[in-house]
């Protein structure tokens, strides 16, 4: 598949992503305004503040499965396996020693 075809296929998802963000933002706003003011006593928020909270939470807590990072993880793992297989036993041992030094 060419880059152009992948780009056009990705463009099909733009309206879906926008609709999902709009609906999810409304849900966050509704839940916040229903639960937080009576329970904690904080102010109600508007739609744009709810979208801002969503974005802020994604920045703080990561994008996880819905952010598209799931596939990249598998690609990284496949590259590491390929590199590992190409290493000599001495290089593997050196790598292991280096990783032992980075553990907390």
N, C-alpha and C positions, 0 to 999 in steps of 0.2 A: 504494500500500500504506500503510495507516495505521500509526501508531506502535505501536498495540496488536498488530497482526499482526506487525510487525518484532520486537517484544519477544518474542512467543510463538515465533516462528521462531528467535530467538536462544537461547531457553530449551532448545530441542531439542539445541543443541550443548553445553550444560553437561556432561552425562554423558560425552560424547565427549572434551571437554577434560580433565575430571578423570581419565578412564581413560588418556588419552595422557600426562598429567603423572605418573600413578602408574607406568606402564610405563617411561617415559623416566627417572624417578627411580631405578627399580630397575636399569635398564641402566647408568646412571652409577655407581651404587654397585658393581655387579658389575665393571665395567671398572676402576674405581679400585682396588678391593680385589685385583683380579687383577694389575694392572700396577704401581701406584705403590709398594706396600710392598716387593716384590722388587727393583725397579729403583732407586728413590730412597731407600727405607728409612723412608718416612713411615708413620704409623699407618693402619690400615684405618678406614673410616667406616661409620656406620650409615645406614639409609634416610633419616631426617630430615635428616641432614647432607648427603646427596646432593641432596635437594630444595632445601636451602639453597644449595648450590653452584650448582645450576641457576638459582635466582632471582638470586643474586648475579652470575652471568655474564650473565644477561639485562639486569640493571641496568647493568653495566659496558659491555657490548658491543652493547646495543640489542636490540630485538625482531625486527628484520629481517622476513623474509617471513612467518614463522609467527606473528608477533605482531599481525598485522592492520594494519600501517602501510603496506602496499603499495598499498591502495586509496586511502588518504588522500593519498598522494603524487600520484596521478593527478588527484584532485579539486582539489588545490592548483594543479597545473599548468593545469588547465582554467580555474580562476578567474583565474590570472595572464594567460593568453591573452586571456580576455574583457576584463580591465582594460586590457591592452596595446592591444587593438583600439579601445577607447574613448578612448585618449589622443590628444591633438593631437601633431603633430610636435615642438612645443616641449617638451611634457611628456615625450615619449619621450627627447629629448636630455638633459633635466634628470635623468631617471631614470638614463640611461646614465652621466652624469657622477658622480652619486651612487654608483653601483655601482663605478665605477673607483676611487673613494676608499676602498672597503671591501676591496679585494683585498689579500691578504698577499703 
